[in-house]
Amino acid sequence: MTTRRATAVRRVVAAVLIVVAVAAGLFVHGALPDTAATDIAGDALYVVVVWGLVVMLAPRLPAPAVAGIVLVWCIAVELFQLTGLPEEWGAAFPPVMLVLGTVFDPRDLLIYAAATAVLLVADLAVSRTVTRSR
C-alpha cells in the first residue's frame, strides 16, 4: 500500500471512528441514566472523537504524537473546568457541555490517560498490519 493510500485509509478510519463515537456518546448522554459507568463511557468516547479529529487533521502524524496531543487536549479541557466557565457557558448553550464538560473530576484524567493508551496501542497495531501488507 502506498503512503498516499495509507494516509487516505487512516483518514477514513478516523472519520468512521468519529461518527460512531459521537453517535454512541449521544446515546450514552441522552438515553442512559447518569451513572459512574456512563460518565466513564462518555469520557472514553470523548477521547476517541479527539483522536479521530487529530488524525483527520494530520493523518501522517505518528501514533505517539497523536496520543500526546490528545492527552494534552483532554487534560487542558478538564483543567479548564476548574474556572467554572464551561459550566456557565453550558447553562447558556447546552451543546457546549458536550465539548467542554461542566465540572472538574480528577477521575476523568485517569480515564483520558487509559483511553489514550488503548487507542495508541490500537493505532500502532493497525499501522504495523498495514505496513506488513505492503
BATOR-275095 format. One record per residue: residue number from 1; z, y, x of N, C-alpha, C in turn; residue in one letter. Coordinates in steps of 0.02 Angstrom, whole numbers. Atoms other than C-alpha are relative to their C-alpha. Example, Ala and Ser with C-alpha at 12.3 -4.5 7.8 and 13.67 -1.06 7.14 Angstrom:
+-----+--------+--------+--------+--------+--------+--------+--------+--------+--------+------+
| seq |   n.pz |   n.py |   n.px |  ca.pz |  ca.py |  ca.px |   c.pz |   c.py |   c.px | type |
+-----+--------+--------+--------+--------+--------+--------+--------+--------+--------+------+
|   1 |      0 |    -59 |     45 |    390 |   -225 |    615 |      0 |     60 |     45 |    A |
|   2 |     -3 |    -59 |    -42 |    357 |    -53 |    684 |     37 |     55 |    -39 |    S |
+-----+--------+--------+--------+--------+--------+--------+--------+--------+--------+------+
***
This chain:
+-----+--------+--------+--------+--------+--------+--------+--------+--------+--------+------+
| seq |   n.pz |   n.py |   n.px |  ca.pz |  ca.py |  ca.px |   c.pz |   c.py |   c.px | type |
+-----+--------+--------+--------+--------+--------+--------+--------+--------+--------+------+
|   1 |      0 |    -59 |     43 |      0 |      0 |      0 |      0 |     62 |     45 |    M |
|   2 |      4 |    -61 |    -41 |    -47 |    170 |     71 |     61 |     44 |    -13 |    T |
|   3 |    -56 |    -47 |      8 |     81 |    306 |     97 |     -8 |     42 |    -63 |    T |
|   4 |     13 |    -40 |     60 |     -2 |    410 |    -38 |     16 |    -40 |    -63 |    R |
|   5 |    -13 |     42 |     59 |      7 |    265 |   -161 |     75 |    -14 |     -7 |    R |
|   6 |    -72 |     13 |      2 |    187 |    225 |   -115 |     37 |     62 |    -26 |    A |
|   7 |    -30 |    -62 |     24 |    232 |    408 |   -145 |    -10 |      7 |    -75 |    T |
|   8 |     15 |     -5 |     72 |    147 |    405 |   -315 |     41 |    -50 |    -39 |    A |
|   9 |    -41 |     51 |     34 |    235 |    243 |   -363 |     73 |     22 |     -2 |    V |
|  10 |    -69 |    -22 |     -2 |    402 |    315 |   -309 |     12 |     55 |    -52 |    R |
|  11 |     -5 |    -53 |     50 |    371 |    468 |   -418 |      0 |    -28 |    -71 |    R |
|  12 |      3 |     30 |     67 |    325 |    362 |   -569 |     66 |    -36 |    -15 |    V |
|  13 |    -65 |     34 |     10 |    481 |    255 |   -547 |     55 |     51 |    -13 |    V |
|  14 |    -49 |    -52 |     11 |    585 |    413 |   -534 |     -6 |     30 |    -70 |    A |
|  15 |     10 |    -28 |     67 |    508 |    482 |   -693 |     25 |    -47 |    -54 |    A |
|  16 |    -25 |     50 |     48 |    544 |    321 |   -787 |     76 |     -2 |      1 |    V |
|  17 |    -73 |     -2 |     -5 |    723 |    322 |   -722 |     29 |     60 |    -37 |    L |
|  18 |    -24 |    -61 |     33 |    746 |    500 |   -784 |     -2 |     -9 |    -76 |    I |
|  19 |      7 |      7 |     72 |    681 |    461 |   -958 |     50 |    -51 |    -27 |    V |
|  20 |    -47 |     51 |     23 |    784 |    302 |   -975 |     72 |     25 |      5 |    V |
|  21 |    -68 |    -24 |     -9 |    942 |    383 |   -906 |     18 |     55 |    -50 |    A |
|  22 |    -13 |    -53 |     49 |    926 |    537 |  -1018 |      9 |    -31 |    -69 |    V |
|  23 |     -6 |     33 |     66 |    898 |    427 |  -1172 |     67 |    -37 |     -5 |    A |
|  24 |    -64 |     36 |      1 |   1046 |    317 |  -1126 |     59 |     48 |     -2 |    A |
|  25 |    -53 |    -50 |     -1 |   1153 |    469 |  -1088 |     10 |     33 |    -68 |    G |
|  26 |     -5 |    -31 |     66 |   1114 |    550 |  -1255 |     30 |    -50 |    -50 |    L |
|  27 |    -29 |     51 |     44 |   1156 |    385 |  -1342 |     75 |     -5 |     13 |    F |
|  28 |    -71 |      6 |    -18 |   1321 |    369 |  -1248 |     38 |     61 |    -25 |    V |
|  29 |    -34 |    -62 |     19 |   1364 |    551 |  -1282 |      5 |      9 |    -75 |    H |
|  30 |      2 |    -14 |     72 |   1315 |    554 |  -1465 |     21 |    -57 |    -45 |    G |
|  31 |    -10 |     56 |     46 |   1335 |    379 |  -1535 |     63 |    -41 |     13 |    A |
|  32 |    -58 |     40 |    -16 |   1484 |    304 |  -1447 |     63 |     43 |      1 |    L |
|  33 |    -62 |    -39 |     -1 |   1667 |    354 |  -1457 |     15 |     25 |     71 |    P |
|  34 |    -18 |    -31 |    -64 |   1736 |    464 |  -1318 |     56 |    -40 |     31 |    D |
|  35 |    -50 |     42 |    -34 |   1825 |    340 |  -1203 |    -11 |      8 |     75 |    T |
|  36 |      8 |     -1 |    -72 |   1851 |    318 |  -1017 |    -65 |    -34 |     20 |    A |
|  37 |     62 |     37 |    -17 |   1707 |    193 |  -1015 |    -62 |     42 |    -13 |    A |
|  38 |     59 |    -41 |     14 |   1585 |    313 |  -1097 |     -3 |     60 |     48 |    T |
|  39 |     -2 |    -55 |    -49 |   1642 |    452 |   -979 |    -29 |    -25 |     67 |    D |
|  40 |     25 |     29 |    -63 |   1609 |    339 |   -829 |    -76 |    -13 |     -5 |    I |
|  41 |     72 |     13 |     10 |   1440 |    286 |   -900 |    -39 |     65 |      2 |    A |
|  42 |     34 |    -64 |      0 |   1393 |    467 |   -930 |     -6 |     29 |     70 |    G |
|  43 |      2 |    -25 |    -69 |   1438 |    515 |   -751 |    -51 |    -39 |     41 |    D |
|  44 |     48 |     41 |    -38 |   1338 |    370 |   -679 |    -72 |     16 |    -21 |    A |
|  45 |     67 |    -18 |     24 |   1188 |    413 |   -788 |    -21 |     69 |     25 |    L |
|  46 |     14 |    -66 |    -28 |   1201 |    594 |   -730 |    -26 |     -6 |     71 |    Y |
|  47 |     22 |     12 |    -69 |   1185 |    533 |   -551 |    -72 |    -27 |      1 |    V |
|  48 |     68 |     28 |      4 |   1030 |    432 |   -599 |    -51 |     55 |    -14 |    V |
|  49 |     46 |    -55 |     16 |    949 |    586 |   -675 |    -10 |     46 |     60 |    V |
|  50 |      6 |    -44 |    -59 |    988 |    695 |   -524 |    -40 |    -35 |     55 |    V |
|  51 |     38 |     39 |    -50 |    923 |    557 |   -408 |    -74 |      3 |    -17 |    W |
|  52 |     70 |     -1 |     22 |    763 |    548 |   -509 |    -32 |     68 |     11 |    G |
|  53 |     28 |    -68 |     -9 |    739 |    736 |   -505 |    -13 |     16 |     73 |    L |
|  54 |     10 |    -12 |    -71 |    763 |    744 |   -317 |    -62 |    -38 |     25 |    V |
|  55 |     58 |     41 |    -21 |    637 |    603 |   -291 |    -65 |     29 |    -29 |    V |
|  56 |     60 |    -31 |     29 |    514 |    687 |   -411 |    -22 |     61 |     40 |    M |
|  57 |     16 |    -61 |    -38 |    525 |    848 |   -311 |    -20 |    -14 |     72 |    L |
|  58 |     13 |     15 |    -71 |    522 |    767 |   -139 |     -5 |    -76 |      9 |    A |
|  59 |      5 |     73 |      0 |    457 |    587 |   -153 |     -2 |    -32 |     70 |    P |
|  60 |      2 |     28 |    -68 |    437 |    566 |     35 |     67 |      4 |     36 |    R |
|  61 |    -66 |     -6 |    -29 |    618 |    608 |     69 |     31 |    -70 |      6 |    L |
|  62 |    -31 |     66 |     -7 |    708 |    455 |    140 |     61 |     -6 |    -46 |    P |
|  63 |    -55 |     13 |     47 |    837 |    375 |     27 |     68 |     28 |     23 |    A |
|  64 |    -65 |    -29 |    -20 |    988 |    427 |    134 |      2 |     76 |    -11 |    P |
|  65 |      2 |    -73 |     12 |    932 |    610 |    122 |      7 |     14 |    -74 |    A |
|  66 |     -7 |     -8 |     72 |    911 |    593 |    -66 |     72 |    -10 |    -21 |    V |
|  67 |    -70 |     14 |     16 |   1085 |    517 |    -76 |     44 |     59 |     18 |    A |
|  68 |    -40 |    -58 |    -21 |   1158 |    663 |     21 |     -8 |     59 |    -47 |    G |
|  69 |     13 |    -56 |     45 |   1075 |    793 |    -89 |     32 |    -12 |    -68 |    I |
|  70 |    -28 |     17 |     66 |   1126 |    703 |   -249 |     76 |      5 |      1 |    V |
|  71 |    -73 |     -1 |     -3 |   1306 |    682 |   -195 |     26 |     72 |      7 |    L |
|  72 |    -21 |    -69 |     -8 |   1323 |    863 |   -138 |     -9 |     38 |    -66 |    V |
|  73 |     12 |    -34 |     65 |   1246 |    925 |   -303 |     55 |    -20 |    -50 |    W |
|  74 |    -48 |     23 |     50 |   1360 |    817 |   -410 |     71 |     25 |     15 |    C |
|  75 |    -66 |    -26 |    -18 |   1516 |    867 |   -314 |      4 |     75 |    -12 |    I |
|  76 |      1 |    -73 |     12 |   1466 |   1051 |   -321 |      7 |     16 |    -74 |    A |
|  77 |     -5 |    -12 |     72 |   1442 |   1042 |   -509 |     71 |    -15 |    -25 |    V |
|  78 |    -68 |     18 |     21 |   1610 |    955 |   -530 |     50 |     53 |     22 |    E |
|  79 |    -45 |    -52 |    -24 |   1698 |   1084 |   -423 |    -11 |     66 |    -36 |    L |
|  80 |     15 |    -60 |     39 |   1610 |   1224 |   -518 |     39 |      1 |    -66 |    F |
|  81 |    -38 |      4 |     62 |   1702 |   1162 |   -671 |     70 |     29 |      7 |    Q |
|  82 |    -66 |    -29 |    -11 |   1863 |   1224 |   -592 |      1 |     75 |    -17 |    L |
|  83 |      3 |    -71 |     16 |   1803 |   1402 |   -626 |      9 |     14 |    -75 |    T |
|  84 |     -4 |     -9 |     72 |   1804 |   1374 |   -814 |    -65 |     25 |    -31 |    G |
|  85 |     64 |    -26 |     26 |   1628 |   1446 |   -829 |    -41 |    -52 |    -38 |    L |
|  86 |     39 |     48 |     38 |   1541 |   1284 |   -880 |     28 |    -12 |    -71 |    P |
|  87 |    -30 |     10 |     66 |   1664 |   1261 |  -1023 |    -14 |     60 |    -46 |    E |
|  88 |     15 |    -61 |     38 |   1640 |   1441 |  -1078 |    -73 |      2 |    -22 |    E |
|  89 |     71 |      0 |     15 |   1451 |   1429 |  -1068 |    -17 |    -55 |    -50 |    W |
|  90 |     12 |     55 |     46 |   1455 |   1261 |  -1157 |     22 |     16 |    -71 |    G |
|  91 |    -22 |    -21 |     66 |   1551 |   1338 |  -1301 |    -52 |     45 |    -33 |    A |
|  92 |     52 |    -44 |     27 |   1413 |   1467 |  -1320 |    -66 |    -36 |    -11 |    A |
|  93 |     63 |     37 |      5 |   1269 |   1345 |  -1293 |     14 |    -73 |     20 |    F |
|  94 |    -23 |     68 |    -14 |   1322 |   1161 |  -1306 |    -43 |    -42 |     48 |    P |
|  95 |     38 |     41 |    -48 |   1174 |   1084 |  -1209 |     20 |     12 |     73 |    P |
|  96 |    -22 |    -14 |    -69 |   1245 |   1168 |  -1052 |     51 |    -52 |     22 |    V |
|  97 |    -52 |     50 |    -17 |   1388 |   1042 |  -1061 |    -31 |    -64 |     27 |    M |
|  98 |     33 |     61 |    -24 |   1264 |    901 |  -1031 |    -22 |      6 |     73 |    L |
|  99 |     22 |    -11 |    -69 |   1210 |    979 |   -867 |     59 |     17 |     46 |    V |
| 100 |    -54 |    -25 |    -42 |   1369 |   1063 |   -803 |     68 |    -29 |    -16 |    L |
| 101 |    -65 |     27 |     19 |   1507 |    967 |   -891 |     44 |     55 |    -29 |    G |
| 102 |    -46 |    -50 |     27 |   1662 |   1057 |   -951 |     61 |      9 |     44 |    T |
| 103 |    -63 |     -6 |    -38 |   1824 |   1019 |   -859 |     -1 |    -48 |     59 |    V |
| 104 |     -4 |     39 |    -62 |   1860 |    953 |   -685 |     40 |    -64 |    -11 |    F |
| 105 |    -36 |     64 |      1 |   1910 |    770 |   -671 |    -12 |    -33 |     68 |    D |
| 106 |     10 |     28 |    -67 |   1940 |    701 |   -496 |    -31 |    -70 |     -1 |    P |
| 107 |     31 |     67 |      5 |   1890 |    527 |   -556 |    -76 |      5 |      3 |    R |
| 108 |     73 |     -9 |      0 |   1714 |    594 |   -580 |    -28 |     -1 |     71 |    D |
| 109 |     23 |     -1 |    -70 |   1700 |    622 |   -392 |    -10 |    -71 |     26 |    L |
| 110 |      6 |     70 |    -21 |   1730 |    436 |   -362 |    -60 |    -34 |    -33 |    L |
| 111 |     56 |     30 |     36 |   1604 |    388 |   -495 |    -66 |     25 |     30 |    I |
| 112 |     61 |    -27 |    -31 |   1474 |    504 |   -418 |    -14 |    -35 |     67 |    Y |
| 113 |      9 |     32 |    -65 |   1502 |    427 |   -246 |    -22 |    -73 |     -9 |    A |
| 114 |     18 |     70 |     11 |   1494 |    248 |   -312 |    -71 |     -7 |    -28 |    A |
| 115 |     67 |      4 |     30 |   1339 |    278 |   -418 |    -53 |     19 |     51 |    A |
| 116 |     47 |    -20 |    -52 |   1253 |    367 |   -273 |    -10 |    -57 |     50 |    T |
| 117 |      5 |     57 |    -46 |   1293 |    219 |   -159 |    -43 |    -56 |    -29 |    A |
| 118 |     40 |     52 |     33 |   1220 |     96 |   -285 |    -74 |     19 |      1 |    V |
| 119 |     70 |    -23 |      0 |   1061 |    200 |   -301 |    -30 |     -1 |     70 |    L |
| 120 |     24 |      1 |    -69 |   1047 |    215 |   -112 |    -19 |    -71 |     19 |    L |
| 121 |     15 |     70 |    -16 |   1056 |     26 |    -91 |    -63 |    -23 |    -38 |    V |
| 122 |     59 |     19 |     40 |    930 |      1 |   -232 |    -64 |     31 |     27 |    A |
| 123 |     59 |    -34 |    -26 |    810 |    130 |   -162 |    -22 |    -31 |     66 |    D |
| 124 |     17 |     31 |    -64 |    819 |     55 |     12 |    -30 |    -70 |     -9 |    L |
| 125 |     25 |     67 |     13 |    791 |   -120 |    -57 |    -72 |      3 |    -27 |    A |
| 126 |     68 |     -7 |     27 |    639 |    -65 |   -157 |    -48 |     24 |     54 |    V |
| 127 |     43 |    -26 |    -54 |    570 |     32 |     -8 |    -18 |    -56 |     49 |    S |
| 128 |     14 |     56 |    -46 |    586 |   -122 |    103 |    -49 |    -49 |    -31 |    R |
| 129 |     45 |     45 |     35 |    500 |   -229 |    -27 |    -71 |     27 |      0 |    T |
| 130 |     66 |    -31 |      0 |    356 |   -106 |    -41 |    -30 |      0 |     70 |    V |
| 131 |     24 |      0 |    -70 |    343 |    -93 |    149 |    -25 |    -69 |     20 |    T |
| 132 |     20 |     68 |    -17 |    334 |   -283 |    167 |    -65 |    -20 |    -34 |    R |
| 133 |     60 |     20 |     37 |    196 |   -296 |     37 |    -63 |     35 |     25 |    S |
| 134 |     59 |    -36 |    -26 |     81 |   -182 |    137 |    -44 |    -45 |     41 |    R |
+-----+--------+--------+--------+--------+--------+--------+--------+--------+--------+------+
***
